[in-house]
Amino acid sequence: MSQVEEKAVSLETAGEKERKINVFVLLLCILAIATLFTYILPAGEYTRIEADGRTTVDANSFKWIESAPVELFDMIKAIHTGMVEAGNIIFFLLIIGGFFGVLRATGTVDVLIATMARRLATREKLLIPVVMLFFAVGGSLMGMAEETLAYLPLIIPLALALGFDTITGTAIVIVGALSGFTTAIMNPFTVGLAQGIAELPMFSGIGLRLILFIIVYLVSVLYIYRYAMKVKKNPSIGIYGKYTKEEAKKLLQSSAKLTARHKFILISFLINYIVLAFGVIKFQWYITEITALFIVLTIVIGIFGKLSADQIVNSFTNGSAALLGGALIIGVSRAILVVLNDGHIVDPMLHQVSEAIQHIPAYLSVAGMYSFQTLIHFILASGTGHAMLTMPIMIPLADLLDITRQTAVLTFSFADGIGNMIFPTATTLMAGLAIAGIPWTKWAKWILPLVLIQYLIGLIAVITAHFIGYGPF
């Protein structure tokens, strides 16, 4: 293991220790509160009807029914029930994690980063847009988030070597990936999951998200670029955290090069997403087909990477294990919905909210949904957990308010990505800041203007989506 890799591991461990909020404890508290609400809130229900191949709410069918409080043992049973109901999504996540494990074992991404570092050493102005594009595409297409932390010890020294500071290197990785997360062109963990709950075709509405990706990416690049150039002119204004310029020289001295097998792996990776996009658009592929495609890709890159059968299997299981926590989050989040549904209190909440806002313009209702999703994300900063908890409520609400389900999904994805850039409950952010040695208060002060700009872009986007009937439905 190289010194850079050793530092990445040790600093990632330090990042784990910095985390103050355990998402499982938070979810179990929410589960207990949801159970308590079944004793307090009145029960009611709408009639569900099948229309155009999807389940929707009959807006005129609400009726109050006898209360059905959930008992303690039933609450505990809901955890297993939730995991069973979300089983297809949980196993999809584990297989994607296994794929990442095999990809990482080939060393392709590490070599790619080191190669880019050397080639950009004398062209520092290209560092921010080029490397940020790499992470933004990864965040938007694959949901790269925690995986990017391993590259901070590579990118931060590179930024320092080119005359920038630690916060610039940190932002290139974290803001880059989360800018892609925000627009989520084909992110299976946010848009894919939310669309599945909404019964929308997987990755539908990609055109608008692609436009938004370009806008958010360019705004983020410009923000970081302007700051980096100020630091280059006046290094005293920079924030350097745990790193020094001496450490930066190690990365530029790396002799790692992209070999033919690395290139074959990258080409295979690209072909996979072309096939995936074609299958989703042409044949309406869903989780089962996409999962199968990633299993095939895993085997292909394992062969190109000259990994033995044992190495492929071990790397796959290690990659899956790394995402086991996220998979369990999905199941526990689903348990909350199980309790709310068993207590018949979701529909009364929908009824009360729709009654309260049905007389205001729909575009203001969309803005309210967007703001609500942002507030919820502060409490539950897991994208998958957030989707599982809120989308089953937001989708029927969107139906009642005559807002397209695709627009409701957009309000979620923007709130998810933007919140992850600043909320102290976002574990990836806090771990990254720990690796860089940057206090959250300094980061928050630095990133706040960009967060507000992106929030405004999101607000305009969701209102526009409503007016254009962003669909297919």
N, C-alpha and C positions, 0 to 999 in steps of 0.2 A: 504493500500500500504506500502511495507517495505521500510526501509531507502535506501537500494540498488536500489529498483525500482524508488523511488523518485529522487535519484541522476541520474539514467539513463534518466528519463524524462527531468529533468532540464538541464542536459548536452547535451541531444539531441537538446533541444531548443536552447542552446548556439551554438551548431554546425550549426543549420539552420541559425543563425544570422551571422555566419562566412562566409557564401557562398557569393562570390562576383559576380559570373557570373550567370545570369538567362538564362537558356537554351532556354526558349521561346523567349526572346528578341533576342538571337543569331540566332535562327531559322527564326524569322521574318525578321531579317536583311539579312540572306542568301536568303530568299524568294524574298525580294526586289531586291537584287543583281541579282538573277536569272532572274527576270522580266526585269531588265535593259539590261541584256545580250541578251534577245530576240530582242532588238532594235539594238544591236551592231554586234552580230555574224551572219554570213550567215546561212541560213537554208538548210537542206538536209535530206535525209532519205535512209535507207536500206530497202529492202524487207524482211519481216518476213515470215518464212515458218514453217510448222508443220513437225517435224521429230521425230519419235519414241515417240510420245505422248507429245512432248514439243515444245515450240516456240523457234526458233533460228534465227540467222541473216544469210542471204545469203551474204557472204563476197564479192562477185563480183557485187553486185546490187546497190552500192551507187550512188546517183545522187543528184545534187544541185537543190533546188527548190526555189520558190519565198518566201521572208521573211514573217514571220507571227508574228509580235510583239504582246505581250500580254498586253492588256490595264489594267489600274489600277483596275477597278471593276472586271475584269476577274481574276486578281491576288487574290483579296479578296474572290471571289467565289471558287477559287482553294482550299482554306482551308477546306470548307465543302466537296468539291469533294474528296479531299485527305482522309478525315475521313471516307467517305462512302466507298471508294475503299479499305481502310485498316480496314474496320469494323470487319471482321472475326478475325483479329489479335488483335484488340483493345478489343473485348469482351472476347477473350481467356485470355488476360492479366488480365482483371478485375475479371474473375472467379478464376484464380490462386491466385489473391490477396485475394479474399473472402475465399478461402481454407486456406491460411496462417492465416487469421484472426481467423477462427474457431480453427485451430491447436493451435494458441497462447492462445486462451481463455481456452483451456483445461489445460494449465500450464505444459504440458508434456516437452517441450524443456527446460524451466526454471529448472524444477526438475532434468532433465537429466544432465544439466550443473553442478548444485549444487552437485549432487551425484558423478559425475566424479571428482569434486574439492576435496571432502573429501577423495576419494579413492586414489587420486594421491598425497595427502599431504605428504606422506612419500616416495613417488617414483617420485621425481621431474624430473628425466631424461625421464620419460614417458610422461610428460605433453605436450611437444612440438609436438612429432609425433602423439600422440593419439588425442589431441584436434584439431590440425591442420587438421587431416584426417577428422574429423567430419565436419569442415567448408569447406574443399576442396570438399568433396562429395556433400555437400549442394550447393556449388557454381556450381559444374559441372552438377549435375542432376536437380536442381531446380532453378538455377540462383539466389541463395541467395546473396544479396549484402547489400542494405539498411537495410534488416532485421537483419543483424549481428551486427549493431551498438548497439542494446539493450543489447548485451552480453559483450560489452567492460567493463562496470562497474562490471561484474562478473569475467572475465578472468584476467583483469589487477591486481586486488587485489590478486588473486590466484598466479599470477606470482611473485608479490612482496613477498608474504608469503613464497614462495619457494626459495627466495634469488636472484631473477632476477630483472629486472627493468620494467618501464612502456612501453618502446619501444618494449620489448620482448612480453608483453601481448598484445599490440596493433597489433604487427606483426602476432602473432598466429591467431588472428581473421581476420584481413584484408588481409594479404598475403595468409593465408590459403584459404579463400573464393575466392580470385582473382586468385590463382593458379588453382583452379577448373574452374573458369570462363574462363581462358585462353584456356584450352584444351576442355572444354564444351562437355563432353561426350553426355549428353542429355539435354543441357540447352535450354529450349523452347524460351527464350528471345533473344538468339544470334544465335547459330547454327540452331535451329529450325526455327527461323524467316528467316535467310539468305537462308537456304535450300528451304524454301517455295517460296521465291522470285526466286531462281534458278531453281525451278520446279524439285528439287531432292526429292527422297523419304525421308520422315521425319526421321531424326537421322541416315541416311545411312552413311557408312564409319566409323562406331563406333570403329572398331578394331584398326585402327591407332590412333584415339584420345584416346583410352584407354591406349595404350602404352605411348603416349605423356603425359597423365595424371600422370602416374607412375613416369616418368622421371622428370617432372616439380615439382611434389610433393616432391620427394626425394631431389632434388637440393635445394628447398626452405627450407625444414626441416633442412638440413645440414647447410645451411647458418645461419639460426636463432639459431640453437643449438650451433654452435661454438661461436657465439656472446654471447649467454646467459651464457655459461660456463665461458667465460672471465669475465663477470659482476659478476658472483657468486664468483669468486676468488678475484676480485678487484672491489667492489661496487662503488668506486669513479669514474669509467669510465662510469657508467650507466647514462641514461637519464630518469628522474622520472616524469616530467610534473606536473600534479595537484595532484598526488596521494602520500600517505604516507603508511608506513608499518602497522601503527595502523589500517588503514581502511581494510587491508587485512584480519585481524583476524575475521571480521564479517562474511565473506563468509564461512570460515572453521567452524564456529560455527552454521551454518544453519542446521536445523534438517530435512529438506525436504528429502523424500525418494520416490523412484519409486514404485508406487502401481501397483496392478494387472491391473487397468484400464489404467494406463500410458503404461504398457507393451503391452496391447492389441492394443493401439493406434499406438505404434511403429511397432508392427508386421503388422498391417493393412497398415501402410505407406510403409513398405518393400514389402508386397504383391502387393500393387498398382503399384510399379515400375517394379516388375517382369511381371505383366500382361501387363503393358504399353509396355515394351520392346518386349514381345512376340507378341502383337498386331501389333506393328510397323513393326517388322521384318517379321512376318508370313502373316499378312493381309493388310500391307501397310496403317495402320491407319494414319489419318492426324489430323488437328486441331479439327475438329468436334468430332471425336471419343475420342481423348485425353481429350478434355474439358468435355465430358460426364463422362469419367472415374473419373476425379477430382471432379465432382459434387457428384458422388456416394461416393467417399472417404470422402468428406466433411460431408455428412450425417452420414456415419459410425462412423467417429471419434467424431462427435457431440453426437451420442448415447452412445458410449463407454465413452466419457468424462462426461456423465450425465448432458449435457446441455439441457435446455428446448428448445422447438421449437422457442420461442421468442429469447432466447440467441443465438441459432444457426444463426437465421436470422440477428440479430443485429451484431453479430461478423462477419458474412459474409459481410454485407454491409459496416462495418467499415474497414474491410480488403481490400475490393474493392476500397473504398474511398482513402485509403492510396496509391494506385497505379494509381489513376485517372490521376495524373500529367503525369506519364509515358505513359499512354494510349493516352493522348492528344498529347504528343510528337510524337508518331507514326503518328498520323493524320496530324500534321503540317509538319513533315518531308516529308510525302507523297505528300503534297501540292507543295513542291519544285519540285518534279519530275513531277507533273501535269503541272506546268508552263513550265518546260524545254521541256516536250513532246509537249505541245500546241504550243510552239515557234519553234519546230522542230530543236533544237540545240544540242540535245544529240548525235544523229547519226554523225553530223559533227565532234564533239569532238572525238568520237570513231574512226572515219575515220582518223583524223589527227594523233592521238596517234598510231594507228595501222600502219599507213604509216611510222611513225618515227622510230618504233622499230621492224618492221617486218624483218629487215635484221640482227638483233642481235640474239644470241642464246636464245632459249625459256626460259632456266633456269634463264637467266639474266632478262628477262621480268617478270618472277615470282617474283624475288627479288625486282624488281621495283614496282610491285603491292603491295607487302608486305610493302615496305617503304612508299608508297603512303598512304596506309591504316593507318599506324602509324601516319603520319603527320596529316591526316584528323581527327584522334581521339583526337589529341590535341585541335582542334577547337570544335569538337562535341563529348564530352566524354560520351554521352548516348549510350549504346550498341544498343538499339532498334532504336534510331534515326539515328545512324551511319549506321546500316544495311539498313534501309529504304532509306537513301540518296545515299549510294555508291554501293550497290549490283546491282541495276538495270543498273548501268553503267559498273561495273566490269564483270558481267556475259556475256553480249554481247562481251566485249573486250576479255574475255577468249576464247569465241567461235572463234573470228577472229584470235587469236594467237595460236589456237590449244592447249590450256591449258584446262584441265578438270574443269568443274564448281565446283566440290568438292574441288579442289585445291584452287580455288578462294575464296571459303567459308573459308577454313583453313587460308588463309592470313588475312581475316577479324577477325576471332575469336582470333588469337594470338595477333594481333595488339590491339584489344579491351581490352583483359585481362591485357596485359603488361602495356599499357598506363594508365589504371586505378590505377596502383600501384604508379605512380609518378607524373602524370600531375596535376597541380594545378586546372585545369578545371574539374577534377573528383570530383563531389560533395560528393559521399560516402566517399572517402578518406579524403577530407577536413573536413567533419562533424566528422569523426572518430578521426582525429587529434585534433579537437577542444574539443571533449569529453575527450581525453587523456591529453590535455594541451601540446602537442608537436608542436613546430614551424615547418612549412613546410620545411624550409631550412635545419633544422637538420635531418628531416625525409629523404629528398631528398639525402642528403649526405650519409646517412646510407644505403638507399635502392638502390642507383645507381649501385653498382657492381652486385647485384642480377638482376636488370632490364637488364643490358647489357648481363649477362649470359643467361637469358631467351630469350632475343631478338636473340641471336646467336642460341639457340636451335630452336627457331621458324624459323629462316632463313634456317637452315639445314633441318628442317621438311618440309617446303614448296618446297624446291628444290628437296628433296627426293620424295615428293608426286608427283611432275611433272614427274620425271624419271620413277616412277612405275605406272604412269597412274591412280592415285588415283581416284576412281570412286564411283558409277557405270558409271558416264559420267562427 
